[in-house]
């Protein structure tokens, strides 16, 4: 009897858990970094698929979108003034700092999503960098992680844009995600979360490829695969530029 009751409860709970799912698409899945690249814009479109109609007294739906770039190993240094000069006094190694991180939501993040899910799913600037404490047991790792976040916010690489997602009839949503000019090449991920009653009820993710192309790609490959040739070419360009500038000044003096 108990087994039958448990099975019945499981069958009832299953449709409720799968009641809402999110279907997502992007205006572009590939971003080309060329010599004249100055930033770009990606539109995220989504729809909510439901197995059953919603109850009239159900909490309103919210949406959060996180676009995250490839993780980087970063060294953060702290400077203090000693004998009248600024010197590096402490440093911390952060193994997994996103090169790019932006969050878009339908409303204020702290009002639409509980703190536990914010931390669990890394949603919000406070959770963009989650350092491993055991890597630097004697350092204030959290404060150094906050310093990285502040620096990258100033550089336009990290942002939190609350209330920019347009949601229509709790079914269709869209948002515009701005990508800056100083993007790092790599595989990016757009994570989309459906939120109801301050809890995540469904999620999905889409990959975005950011690649150097044209002259940028040729120079990048040359620098990493033929370092000697790249160095010689750089020296040659510097010599030609210097000689050209001196000749121009010499002609102007006549």
Secondary structure in CASP SS format (residue, H / E / C, confidence):
PFRMAT SS
TARGET T0000
AUTHOR 0000-0000-0000
METHOD secondary structure of the structure
MODEL  1
X C 1.00
X H 1.00
X H 1.00
X H 1.00
X H 1.00
X H 1.00
X H 1.00
X H 1.00
X H 1.00
X H 1.00
X H 1.00
X H 1.00
X H 1.00
X H 1.00
X H 1.00
X H 1.00
X H 1.00
X C 1.00
X C 1.00
X E 1.00
X E 1.00
X E 1.00
X E 1.00
X E 1.00
X E 1.00
X E 1.00
X C 1.00
X C 1.00
X C 1.00
X E 1.00
X E 1.00
X E 1.00
X E 1.00
X C 1.00
X C 1.00
X C 1.00
X C 1.00
X C 1.00
X C 1.00
X E 1.00
X E 1.00
X E 1.00
X E 1.00
X E 1.00
X E 1.00
X E 1.00
X E 1.00
X E 1.00
X E 1.00
X E 1.00
X C 1.00
X C 1.00
X C 1.00
X C 1.00
X C 1.00
X C 1.00
X C 1.00
X C 1.00
X C 1.00
X C 1.00
X E 1.00
X E 1.00
X E 1.00
X E 1.00
X E 1.00
X E 1.00
X E 1.00
X E 1.00
X C 1.00
X C 1.00
X E 1.00
X E 1.00
X E 1.00
X E 1.00
X E 1.00
X E 1.00
X E 1.00
X E 1.00
X E 1.00
X E 1.00
X E 1.00
X E 1.00
X C 1.00
X C 1.00
X E 1.00
X E 1.00
X E 1.00
X E 1.00
X E 1.00
X E 1.00
X E 1.00
X E 1.00
X E 1.00
X E 1.00
X E 1.00
X E 1.00
X E 1.00
X E 1.00
X C 1.00
X C 1.00
X E 1.00
X E 1.00
X E 1.00
X E 1.00
X E 1.00
X C 1.00
X C 1.00
X C 1.00
X H 1.00
X H 1.00
X H 1.00
X H 1.00
X C 1.00
X C 1.00
X H 1.00
X H 1.00
X H 1.00
X H 1.00
X H 1.00
X H 1.00
X C 1.00
X C 1.00
X C 1.00
X C 1.00
X H 1.00
X H 1.00
X H 1.00
X C 1.00
X C 1.00
X C 1.00
X C 1.00
X C 1.00
X H 1.00
X H 1.00
X H 1.00
X H 1.00
X C 1.00
X C 1.00
X C 1.00
X C 1.00
X H 1.00
X H 1.00
X H 1.00
X H 1.00
X H 1.00
X H 1.00
X H 1.00
X H 1.00
X H 1.00
X H 1.00
X H 1.00
X H 1.00
X H 1.00
X H 1.00
X C 1.00
X C 1.00
X C 1.00
X E 1.00
X E 1.00
X E 1.00
X E 1.00
X C 1.00
X C 1.00
X C 1.00
X C 1.00
X E 1.00
X E 1.00
X E 1.00
X C 1.00
X C 1.00
X C 1.00
X E 1.00
X E 1.00
X E 1.00
X E 1.00
X E 1.00
X E 1.00
X E 1.00
X E 1.00
X C 1.00
X C 1.00
X C 1.00
X C 1.00
X C 1.00
X C 1.00
X E 1.00
X E 1.00
X E 1.00
X E 1.00
X E 1.00
X E 1.00
X E 1.00
X E 1.00
X E 1.00
X E 1.00
X E 1.00
X C 1.00
X C 1.00
X E 1.00
X E 1.00
X E 1.00
X E 1.00
X E 1.00
X E 1.00
X E 1.00
X E 1.00
X E 1.00
X E 1.00
X E 1.00
X E 1.00
X E 1.00
X E 1.00
X C 1.00
X C 1.00
X H 1.00
X H 1.00
X H 1.00
X H 1.00
X H 1.00
X H 1.00
X H 1.00
X H 1.00
X H 1.00
X H 1.00
X H 1.00
X C 1.00
X H 1.00
X H 1.00
X H 1.00
X H 1.00
X H 1.00
X H 1.00
X H 1.00
X H 1.00
X H 1.00
X H 1.00
X H 1.00
X H 1.00
X H 1.00
X H 1.00
X H 1.00
X H 1.00
X H 1.00
X H 1.00
X H 1.00
X H 1.00
X H 1.00
X H 1.00
X H 1.00
X H 1.00
X H 1.00
X H 1.00
X H 1.00
X C 1.00
END
